[in-house]
Amino acid sequence: MKRIVITCFWIWPFFMFAQQNAKKLSLYVQGGYKSSAYFNKSGNHEFVSETEISHHKCIILNAGLQWQVAEKWRIGPSFTYDHFGTKQRSVEFSNMSFLLRGDRIWKATKDYEVYSGLAMGIRKLRKFEEEIETTQTVNFSYQLYLAGINLKLLSNFFIDVNIGWGNTGIFSAGARILF
């Protein structure tokens, strides 16, 4: 029985791709700005050290893969990495998330598509003080994509821009490639 289950998991992706029409799979990479974790830790003054009060934030990396499962819907896994802290790095936060993302396509033309969506999953948040890990938590994570647009540059290449709230930031921009 174990061999049958393992074999099905290996064969399933081939059947899934064989039944899909062309250009139903997309890969995206985005850079985001100011996640909800950043606002939370900043508002609670959790990354102010005794030696410094100014802070830094790195661009949030968001990457994922999506399948268009219906004319107006696409789903897929997403990975997010966020890093922020004090300017001289005496207090830092590292945030890694694995999410399942679903998008609703509201309008699609040959030059653009407008969408909104929701991603939910888990997040591992680590806090470092003077480069030593002090706390580590794993909890629920989300991103609400209020409005997004994919602008076509080439036949399979899009610029992807969205606004929202959650783990990948209030603003994200990047590229999407269709396969």
Order of alpha helices (4+ residues) and beta strands (2+ residues): alpha-beta-alpha-beta-beta-beta-beta-beta-beta-beta-beta
